Amino acid sequence: MIKKNLGFIILIILLVSLDIYWKQIFYTAFLIYGLFIKFLLSDSVSGRFRKSLAIIIWATFSVILGLTFYVNHYLPHGSSYPTGEIVCRNDDRGPCGEQYKEDLRGVNIPSWAKFLRESEGDLLLFGLFFAGLVISSKDKIGKKIG
């Protein structure tokens, strides 16, 4: 069993070590997400459960996408401040300009709205979208192969 999963075990050790080294949980969360996707693709998940889970994932994706739109267009915005970084468009060919970020400390919006306004909301949306695609296409791929 260890020989069969040696690469996977090394990957787990590497991701957990990176989290310990940088004192954050991003890589552990990434590992758990990968294990979730692997579980969704396994044959131990029944078709009915997979369909129910696909509906839940796509509904969650739709709600978070709608909330993100609402937060970005209808809730108050904070002032912008320069980060000191120069960002260039078109694969660093230009135009270049200083990067600005929104200061959310003084804005009177809920913390979930601040989470969605920052880049973490985009990461959550991307993860849900990918999981929805994987779980929705599992049955279609299995029918074409089988």
Secondary structure, 3 states (H helix, E strand, C coil): CCCCCHHHHHHHHHHHHHHHHHCCCHHHHHHHHHHHHHHHHCCCCCHHHHHHHHHHHHHHHHHHHHHHHHHHHHCCCCCEEEEEEEEEHHHHCCCEEEEEEECCCCCCCCHHHHHHHCHHHHHHHHHHHHHHHHHHHHHHHHHHHC
